[in-house]
Amino acid sequence: RHPSDATKVYVPAWRHAMVSFDQPLLRQGLVILDTPGLNALGCEPELTFSLLPEADAICFLLSASTGVSSTDLDIWNRHIRDLSLRETTGVYAILNKIDSIWDELESPAYNREVVRQMQNRCAHLLSIAPDEIVPVSAKEAIVARADKDTDRLENSNLPALEKLLSEDITHRKELILKNKVVKDVLTMLHGSRKMLKRRRESLLEQIKTLDSGSENRKQKLQDLEAQAKTEQAFYHKKLIMLKTSRKVIERDGSKMLALLNPDNINNHRQEAGKALTSSWTIVGMNNAIDVFFSKLTSDIENMEQQQQAIQASVASIYQQYEAEQGLAPIDYPRMNIRPYITRLNDLRNKSGSFRRNLKKLLTEQKSTSKRFFLTIANEAANIYLELRKETKHWLNNVLLPIYQNTQKTKLVLDEQVLRLKALANEAQNAAKQASDLDDLVNEIDLQLEQAGDIIRELRKPAPSESSRKPARFSAAAR
């Protein structure tokens, strides 16, 4: 607030302003960021490095009266085009003010053709399909809603844009949920199904023995019990070996995580910050930032080498287990560090547009360069922390599938040994024993059927799977 005038407030010249008002969608968490154009994207590093990449949707606004200007094309190529390739970010080219190219004296068909031609020209310059240009008239939509004119609102094409945004953002959120949650649930369900099938096979073998009518039924049950005890001892040893392997992985993992210690990036940041602020030449500034990124990349690449060595050991453990049990390959967690290196390189490349702005960096060195470096340093730190978090998660879970499989199998064998011992000692007739086991088999069949139903439901396309992008946008006309 202004010290001498309570009706005025200070607004930092380079920062964005946050305005809030009560609206249903905003109450539910919708945040709208309106950028003033190339000047903001070129001079405010937070927009380019943080806010835009984190957005669920980006509406790139064009004017139908001018088409794609040189400024628009520069913004698209430098800041928006690469984001359109990301699965989690929806990018939409909005051709606004189509009412400015309508001719009141011409037919709707003529006006539609005029809009279509403008779509084609804009699409050609942006190197996208014409159908990816959404024509709208915000002015017509505002007037139509004020007058409650549904036909005029429909002609503005704004409802089509609103539908596209809502459906496509929902679809992308479903993809994130599917990739992060559904995959883990499916892995657990497959493990449970394997355990149930093994238990079912054991029960059927016992039923077969009881139904054989052999005079040596008791001996056969005792033989099955001895066999189960042998397997039980094997899985007990396997659990001990897996615990030992887990300790080895934890030990090697601690060395790997040490390369991503938060103190490392803080040291890199402090060293680069000192070099940056003490330099008054563009060459010196560029060198300081290049050294900063080189150190970060080196840390992650060294960590990647250690992670690959651990992953090779994990693969060997799984292969040995699968060979011993005669199992199909078990799906276990794998980790790929390369995307983080790519993100770091992308951040380095994006910083080039700021570093090339000699006037800004040299005439406003203390303020602009400080903001710029703090922004990219924070983004780099986020990459560091995300990688560290994923690495810790991977280390904690990499042996989980095989550990759970072994533990569950041992529990089944423990139950089997107890049941076989009881069957061999019980005085009741074989028919009654077989009938009790049949009930257990039926119960397992029901559980297998339920697990299968859940797996099929999870594998179905998400509700909005078919509505990620409409096939065609109509060229609205008056």
C-alpha positions in Angstrom: 0.0 0.0 0.0 1.2 3.5 -0.8 2.6 5.2 2.4 0.8 8.5 1.8 -2.3 7.4 -0.2 -4.4 4.6 1.3 -6.3 4.3 -2.0 -3.2 3.2 -4.0 -1.0 0.1 -3.9 2.4 -0.6 -5.3 2.4 -3.1 -8.2 5.9 -4.4 -9.1 6.6 -3.4 -12.7 7.7 -6.9 -14.0 5.5 -9.1 -11.9 2.0 -10.4 -12.7 -1.0 -9.3 -10.8 -3.4 -11.8 -9.1 -7.1 -10.9 -9.2 -9.7 -12.9 -7.4 -13.5 -12.8 -7.6 -16.3 -15.1 -6.7 -17.3 -17.5 -9.5 -18.3 -21.2 -9.4 -15.5 -22.5 -11.5 -12.9 -20.4 -9.7 -14.2 -21.7 -6.3 -13.6 -25.3 -7.6 -9.9 -24.5 -8.2 -9.8 -23.1 -11.8 -6.9 -20.6 -12.2 -6.7 -18.4 -15.3 -3.4 -16.8 -16.3 -3.6 -14.0 -18.9 -0.2 -13.0 -20.3 0.2 -9.7 -22.2 2.2 -11.3 -25.0 5.8 -11.6 -26.2 7.1 -8.9 -23.8 5.9 -10.9 -20.8 7.2 -14.2 -22.0 10.5 -12.7 -23.0 11.2 -10.8 -19.8 9.4 -12.7 -17.1 11.2 -16.0 -16.6 8.7 -17.5 -14.2 6.1 -17.5 -16.9 8.2 -19.4 -19.4 10.0 -21.8 -17.0 7.3 -22.5 -14.4 3.7 -21.3 -15.0 3.3 -22.3 -18.6 4.8 -25.9 -18.3 2.6 -26.5 -15.3 -0.7 -25.4 -17.0 -3.3 -28.0 -17.8 -4.4 -26.0 -20.9 -2.9 -23.1 -22.9 -5.2 -21.0 -25.1 -3.1 -19.3 -27.8 -5.2 -16.3 -28.8 -5.2 -15.1 -32.4 -7.2 -12.3 -34.0 -9.2 -13.1 -37.1 -8.7 -9.5 -38.3 -4.9 -9.9 -38.5 -4.3 -13.7 -38.5 -0.9 -14.8 -37.3 1.4 -11.8 -36.8 5.2 -12.0 -36.7 4.9 -11.5 -32.9 2.4 -14.4 -32.6 4.6 -16.7 -34.6 7.6 -15.8 -32.5 5.7 -16.6 -29.3 4.4 -19.9 -30.8 7.8 -21.1 -32.0 9.8 -20.1 -28.9 7.4 -20.9 -26.0 4.2 -22.8 -27.1 5.0 -25.3 -29.8 7.1 -27.7 -27.7 4.5 -27.6 -24.9 1.9 -28.9 -27.4 3.8 -32.1 -27.7 3.4 -32.9 -24.0 0.7 -35.4 -23.1 -0.3 -33.6 -20.0 -0.7 -30.1 -21.5 -3.5 -29.2 -23.9 -2.6 -26.4 -26.3 -5.4 -24.7 -28.3 -5.1 -22.1 -31.0 -8.1 -19.8 -30.6 -9.1 -17.6 -33.6 -11.0 -14.8 -31.8 -13.0 -11.9 -33.3 -14.4 -13.9 -36.2 -17.3 -11.4 -36.2 -14.9 -8.8 -37.6 -14.6 -10.7 -40.8 -18.3 -11.5 -41.2 -20.2 -9.6 -43.9 -23.7 -8.8 -42.7 -24.8 -8.6 -46.4 -23.5 -12.1 -47.3 -25.0 -15.5 -46.6 -23.9 -17.7 -43.6 -22.3 -20.1 -46.1 -20.1 -17.3 -47.4 -19.1 -16.2 -43.9 -18.3 -19.8 -43.0 -16.0 -20.0 -46.0 -14.2 -16.7 -45.1 -13.6 -18.1 -41.6 -12.4 -21.4 -43.0 -9.9 -19.7 -45.3 -8.5 -17.7 -42.3 -8.2 -21.0 -40.3 -6.2 -22.5 -43.2 -3.8 -19.5 -43.4 -3.3 -19.6 -39.6 -2.8 -23.3 -39.5 -0.2 -23.1 -42.3 1.9 -20.6 -40.5 1.7 -22.5 -37.2 2.3 -25.8 -38.9 -0.8 -27.5 -37.4 -4.0 -28.9 -39.0 -6.8 -26.4 -39.8 -9.2 -28.2 -37.6 -6.9 -27.4 -34.6 -7.7 -23.7 -35.0 -10.9 -23.0 -33.0 -12.9 -20.0 -34.4 -14.8 -18.0 -31.8 -16.3 -14.6 -31.2 -16.0 -13.6 -27.5 -17.9 -10.4 -28.2 -20.9 -12.2 -29.8 -20.9 -14.7 -26.9 -21.0 -11.9 -24.2 -23.9 -10.1 -26.0 -25.7 -13.4 -26.6 -25.5 -14.4 -22.9 -26.6 -10.9 -21.8 -29.6 -11.1 -24.2 -30.2 -14.9 -23.5 -30.0 -15.4 -27.3 -29.2 -19.1 -27.8 -28.8 -18.9 -31.6 -26.4 -16.1 -31.4 -24.5 -17.9 -28.6 -24.2 -21.0 -30.8 -22.9 -18.9 -33.7 -20.2 -17.4 -31.5 -18.8 -21.0 -31.2 -17.9 -20.4 -27.6 -19.9 -23.3 -26.3 -17.9 -25.6 -28.6 -14.7 -24.2 -27.1 -15.9 -24.6 -23.5 -16.9 -28.3 -24.3 -13.5 -28.9 -25.8 -11.6 -27.5 -22.8 -13.6 -29.4 -20.3 -13.5 -32.8 -22.1 -9.9 -32.6 -23.0 -8.6 -31.5 -19.6 -10.7 -34.3 -18.0 -9.2 -36.8 -20.5 -5.6 -35.7 -19.6 -6.3 -36.0 -15.9 -7.6 -39.5 -16.5 -4.4 -40.3 -18.3 -2.4 -39.2 -15.3 -4.5 -41.3 -13.0 -4.3 -44.3 -15.3 -0.5 -44.1 -15.6 0.1 -43.5 -11.9 -2.6 -45.5 -10.1 -4.3 -48.0 -12.3 -1.0 -49.6 -13.3 -0.1 -50.3 -9.6 -3.5 -51.7 -8.9 -3.3 -54.0 -11.9 0.1 -55.3 -10.7 -1.4 -56.1 -7.3 -4.4 -57.8 -8.8 -2.3 -60.0 -11.1 -0.2 -61.0 -8.1 -3.4 -61.9 -6.1 -4.7 -64.0 -9.1 -1.5 -66.0 -9.2 -1.7 -66.7 -5.5 -5.4 -67.8 -5.8 -4.6 -70.0 -8.8 -1.8 -71.7 -6.9 -4.1 -72.3 -3.9 -6.8 -73.7 -6.2 -4.4 -76.2 -7.8 -3.3 -77.4 -4.3 -6.9 -77.9 -3.2 -7.8 -79.8 -6.4 -4.8 -82.1 -5.9 -6.0 -82.8 -2.3 -9.6 -83.5 -3.6 -8.2 -85.9 -6.2 -6.3 -87.8 -3.5 -9.4 -88.1 -1.3 -11.6 -89.3 -4.3 -9.0 -91.9 -5.3 -10.5 -94.5 -3.0 -7.0 -95.8 -2.3 -6.4 -97.7 0.9 -3.2 -95.7 1.3 -5.1 -92.4 1.3 -3.5 -91.4 4.6 0.0 -92.1 3.3 -0.7 -90.0 0.1 -1.9 -87.1 2.2 1.3 -87.4 4.3 3.4 -87.4 1.2 1.6 -84.3 0.0 2.3 -82.7 3.4 6.0 -83.6 3.2 6.2 -82.1 -0.3 4.5 -78.9 1.0 6.9 -78.7 3.9 9.8 -78.9 1.5 8.4 -76.0 -0.6 7.6 -74.1 2.6 11.2 -74.3 3.7 12.4 -73.2 0.2 10.2 -70.1 0.3 11.3 -69.4 3.9 14.9 -69.3 2.7 14.0 -67.3 -0.3 12.4 -64.6 2.0 15.6 -64.4 4.0 17.7 -64.1 0.8 15.3 -61.3 -0.5 15.7 -59.4 2.8 19.5 -59.6 2.3 19.2 -58.4 -1.3 17.0 -55.6 -0.2 19.6 -54.4 2.3 22.3 -54.5 -0.4 20.0 -52.4 -2.7 19.3 -50.0 0.1 23.1 -49.6 0.8 23.9 -49.0 -2.9 20.8 -46.8 -3.2 22.0 -44.5 -0.4 25.3 -43.9 -2.3 23.3 -43.1 -5.4 21.0 -40.7 -3.6 24.0 -38.9 -2.1 24.7 -37.6 -5.6 21.3 -35.8 -5.4 21.7 -34.4 -2.0 19.9 -31.1 -1.7 23.2 -29.6 -0.4 24.8 -30.3 -3.8 22.4 -28.1 -5.8 22.5 -25.4 -3.1 26.3 -25.3 -3.5 26.0 -25.2 -7.3 23.4 -22.5 -7.1 25.5 -20.3 -4.7 28.6 -20.7 -6.8 26.8 -19.8 -10.0 25.0 -16.9 -8.3 28.3 -15.4 -7.2 29.8 -15.8 -10.6 26.8 -14.3 -12.3 26.5 -11.2 -10.1 30.2 -10.5 -10.2 30.3 -10.6 -14.0 29.5 -7.6 -16.2 29.9 -9.2 -19.6 27.5 -11.4 -21.5 30.3 -14.0 -21.9 30.9 -14.1 -18.2 27.2 -14.5 -17.5 26.7 -17.2 -20.0 29.7 -19.1 -18.7 28.4 -19.0 -15.1 25.0 -20.4 -16.2 26.7 -23.0 -18.5 28.9 -24.2 -15.6 25.8 -24.4 -13.4 23.9 -26.6 -15.8 27.0 -28.8 -16.6 27.4 -29.6 -12.9 23.8 -30.5 -12.5 23.9 -32.7 -15.6 27.1 -34.4 -14.4 25.5 -35.2 -11.0 22.5 -36.8 -12.7 24.5 -38.7 -15.2 26.8 -40.1 -12.5 23.7 -41.1 -10.6 22.3 -42.8 -13.7 25.3 -45.0 -14.0 24.9 -46.3 -10.5 21.1 -46.7 -11.0 21.8 -48.9 -14.1 24.1 -51.1 -12.1 21.5 -51.6 -9.4 18.8 -52.3 -12.1 21.0 -54.9 -13.6 21.3 -56.6 -10.3 17.6 -56.5 -9.8 17.0 -58.0 -13.2 19.3 -60.9 -12.3 17.4 -61.5 -9.1 14.1 -61.7 -11.0 15.5 -63.9 -13.7 16.8 -66.4 -11.2 13.5 -66.5 -9.3 11.5 -67.0 -12.5 13.8 -69.8 -13.6 13.6 -71.6 -10.3 9.8 -71.4 -10.3 9.2 -71.8 -14.0 7.2 -68.6 -14.0 6.6 -66.1 -16.8 8.5 -62.9 -16.5 7.3 -60.9 -13.5 6.5 -57.2 -14.2 8.6 -55.2 -11.7 9.3 -51.5 -11.3 11.8 -50.0 -13.7 13.3 -46.5 -13.7 14.4 -44.3 -16.5 16.5 -41.3 -15.6 17.0 -40.0 -19.1 13.8 -37.9 -19.2 15.1 -35.9 -16.3 18.3 -35.2 -18.2 16.2 -34.2 -21.2 14.2 -31.8 -19.0 17.4 -30.3 -17.7 18.7 -29.8 -21.2 15.4 -28.2 -22.2 15.6 -25.8 -19.3 19.2 -24.9 -20.4 18.0 -24.3 -24.0 15.1 -22.2 -22.9 17.3 -20.0 -20.9 19.2 -19.1 -24.1 16.4 -16.7 -25.1 17.1 -14.7 -21.9 20.8 -14.9 -22.1 20.8 -13.5 -25.7 18.9 -10.4 -24.5 22.0 -8.2 -24.1 20.2 -5.0 -23.3 18.2 -6.5 -20.5 21.0 -8.4 -18.9 23.6 -5.6 -19.1 21.4 -2.5 -18.4 19.4 -4.1 -15.7 22.0 -6.6 -14.5 21.3 -6.6 -10.8 17.5 -7.0 -11.1 16.8 -8.9 -14.3 19.7 -11.4 -14.1 18.9 -12.1 -10.4 15.3 -12.9 -11.2 16.2 -14.9 -14.2 18.8 -17.0 -12.4 16.6 -17.6 -9.3 13.8 -18.8 -11.6 15.9 -21.3 -13.6 17.7 -22.4 -10.4 14.4 -23.1 -8.7 13.2 -25.1 -11.7 16.4 -27.1 -11.8 16.1 -27.7 -8.0 12.5 -29.0 -8.7 13.9 -31.5 -11.3 16.5 -32.6 -8.7 13.9 -33.1 -6.0 11.5 -34.9 -8.3 14.2 -37.3 -9.4 15.3 -37.9 -5.8 11.7 -38.6 -4.8 11.1 -41.0 -7.7 14.5 -42.8 -7.0 13.6 -43.3 -3.3 10.2 -44.7 -4.3 11.8 -47.0 -6.9 14.3 -48.3 -4.3 11.6 -49.0 -1.8 9.4 -50.9 -4.3 11.8 -52.5 -6.9 11.8 -55.9 -5.1 8.2 -55.6 -3.8 6.5 -57.8 -6.5 8.9 -60.7 -6.0 8.8 -60.3 -2.2 5.0 -60.2 -2.1 4.9 -63.3 -4.5 7.2 -65.2 -2.2 5.5 -64.1 1.0 2.0 -65.0 -0.3 3.2 -68.3 -1.7 4.7 -69.2 1.7 1.4 -68.3 3.4 -0.5 -70.6 1.0 2.0 -73.4 1.8 1.6 -72.8 5.6 -2.2 -73.1 5.2 -1.7 -76.2 3.0 0.5 -78.0 5.5 -1.9 -77.4 8.3 -4.9 -78.6 6.2 -3.1 -81.8 5.0 -2.1 -82.6 8.5 -5.7 -82.2 9.6 -7.0 -84.3 6.7 -4.6 -87.1 7.5 -5.6 -87.2 11.2 -9.4 -86.5 10.9 -11.7 -89.5 11.4 -14.5 -88.1 9.1 -15.0 -89.9 5.8 -13.2 -88.9 2.6 -16.5 -87.7 1.0 -17.1 -85.1 3.7 -13.5 -83.9 3.5 -13.7 -83.6 -0.3 -17.0 -81.7 0.0 -15.4 -79.2 2.3 -12.5 -78.7 -0.1 -14.9 -78.3 -3.0 -16.5 -75.4 -1.1 -13.1 -73.8 -0.8 -12.5 -74.2 -4.5 -15.8 -72.6 -5.4 -15.0 -69.7 -3.1 -11.6 -69.2 -4.9 -13.3 -69.5 -8.3 -15.6 -66.6 -7.2 -12.7 -64.5 -6.1 -10.9 -65.2 -9.4 -14.0 -64.2 -11.3 -14.2 -60.9 -9.3 -10.6 -60.2 -9.8 -11.0 -60.8 -13.6 -14.0 -58.4 -13.7 -12.0 -55.7 -11.9 -9.0 -56.1 -14.3 -11.3 -55.9 -17.4 -13.0 -52.7 -16.0 -9.6 -51.1 -15.3 -8.4 -51.9 -18.8 -11.4 -50.2 -20.4 -10.9 -46.8 -22.0 -11.6 -43.9 -19.8 -15.1 -42.2 -20.2 -13.6 -39.4 -22.2 -11.1 -41.5 -24.2 -12.9 -40.8 -27.5 -13.3 -37.1 -26.9 -9.7 -35.9 -26.5 -9.9 -33.9 -29.7 -13.1 -33.4 -31.7 -12.7 -34.5 -35.3 -13.6 -31.1 -36.7 -14.5 -27.6 -35.5 -17.3 -25.9 -37.4 -16.4 -22.5 -38.8 -19.0 -20.4 -37.0 -21.0 -17.9 -39.0 -23.6 -15.3 -38.3 
